[in-house]
Amino acid sequence: MNEVCHVCGKPLDELYAVTCMSCGRKIHFPAVESAGDDCGSIVTELYACALAFVCKCCSEQQQNKF
């Protein structure tokens, strides 16, 4: 995998790359135990009984709207 995280610019690992549900770009998996890499957030999708991911950029844009 030769992709890089669009938030931090570091290479993505195949196992820990997720897609932002808002912009569709790849980011690092926002694991709770990983300190330092804050590339996104985990959000719940209650209507779908699922977890989704939002990158830091999209999350900040949403917060600025309110």
N, C-alpha and C positions, 0 to 999 in steps of 0.2 A: 504494500500500500504506500503510494508516494504522495498522499494528500497531507495537507497541513491544516491545523485548526484555524478557522477564520477569526477567532478572538485573540489567541495568544501567538499564533504563527509557528508553533512548535509542531513537529511531525505527529501524526495520529497513529495510534496502535490499532490494529484490526479489531482487537477484542474490546477496546475501551472507547471507540468512536461511536457517537450517536448523532442523530440528525435533529436539528431545531425544527419544531413543529410550525414555527411561524415563517422563517425565511428559507428553510430547506437546506441550509449549509451544515457541514460537519463540524462537530466540536468534541472536546474531550468529555468523557462520561463524568458528570458531577457527583463523584463519590463523597460521602460524608467524611470518611476517614482520611481523604487526601487533602492535606493542608497545602496551600499555595496556589494550585491550579483552580481558579474560580472562573471557568469558562461558560458556565451555564447553571441552570436550576432544574430540578425535577418538579413537575407539576402533575396533579391528578386530573384525570378525565373521568369524572363520575358517571356521565351518561354512557361511557364506553367501558367502564370498569377497567381502566388501564392507567399506566403511567406514561407521561410524555416529557419531552425535554425542550427547554427554551434557552437559547444562547443569551449571554450577558447583554449583548447589544439590543436584542429584541425586548428583553425584559426591561431594560432601562428606558426604551422608547415607550413601552406600555405604561410605565410608572410616570413618565413625564406628561402623558395625556390626561392624567387624573389630578 
